[in-house]
Every structure is written in C-alpha cells, then in structure tokens.
Amino acid sequence: MSRPGGMMTTNSRDRLALEDTVRSLTAEAVELEARVTELRRALTGIDERMRTVFDALDRFSRSGEHVGG
C-alpha cells in the first residue's frame, strides 16, 4: 500500500478514505435505526393513551353526563 520511503499512493489514500466513510456511515445507520425503534415505541404509547382518552370521552358523551345536557 505504500511506496518506498513510506509515501502512500493516491489510490491507497482514496481507499482508506472510502473505508473510513463506510465505517462512519454504518455507525450512523445503526444509531438511526435505534432512534427509529425508540420513536416507534413512543408513538405506540401515545396511540394507546389517545385511544384511552377517546374511549373515555365516548363513554362520557353516551352517558349524558356532559355539561349542558
């Protein structure tokens, strides 16, 4: 990979730069996948809470206990 005297060729430098880029992007992709999983879990929790509130409001409106009527 090196020329005599320790100097790297342009191809060698380009290959190392590409390898570094691939490693960096792979690490970033792993982090993003973990974040997506975390956000999906949070959205599931929000959806469950919204359904609970909707069900409570629906029961409330059917019971005739709302204000004004």
C-alpha positions in Angstrom: 0.0 0.0 0.0 2.9 2.3 0.5 5.6 3.4 -1.9 9.2 3.0 -0.9 10.0 5.7 1.5 6.6 5.5 3.3 4.5 7.6 0.9 1.0 6.3 0.2 -0.3 6.4 -3.3 -3.4 8.3 -4.2 -5.3 5.1 -4.7 -4.3 3.9 -1.2 -5.4 7.2 0.4 -8.7 7.1 -1.5 -9.3 3.5 -0.5 -8.6 4.4 3.2 -10.9 7.4 3.0 -13.6 5.3 1.5 -13.3 2.7 4.2 -13.5 5.4 6.9 -16.6 6.8 5.2 -18.2 3.4 5.1 -17.4 2.8 8.8 -18.8 6.2 9.7 -22.0 5.8 7.7 -22.5 2.3 9.1 -22.2 3.5 12.6 -24.6 6.4 11.9 -27.1 4.0 10.3 -27.0 1.8 13.4 -27.7 4.9 15.6 -30.5 6.0 13.4 -32.1 2.5 13.4 -32.0 2.6 17.2 -33.6 6.0 17.3 -36.4 4.9 14.8 -37.1 1.9 17.1 -37.3 4.3 20.1 -39.6 6.7 18.3 -41.9 3.8 17.2 -42.2 2.7 20.8 -43.1 6.2 21.9 -45.7 6.5 19.1 -47.2 3.3 20.2 -47.5 4.6 23.8 -49.1 7.9 22.5 -51.5 5.9 20.4 -52.6 3.8 23.4 -53.1 7.0 25.5 -55.1 8.6 22.7 -57.4 5.5 22.5 -57.9 5.6 26.2 -58.9 9.2 26.1 -61.1 8.7 23.1 -62.9 5.7 24.8 -63.4 7.8 28.0 -64.8 10.7 26.0 -67.1 8.3 24.1 -68.4 6.8 27.3 -68.8 10.2 28.8 -70.8 11.5 25.8 -73.0 8.4 25.7 -73.8 8.7 29.4 -75.4 12.1 29.0 -73.3 13.5 31.8 -71.8 16.2 29.8 -72.3 19.8 30.6 -75.5 21.3 29.3 -77.5 18.3 28.8 
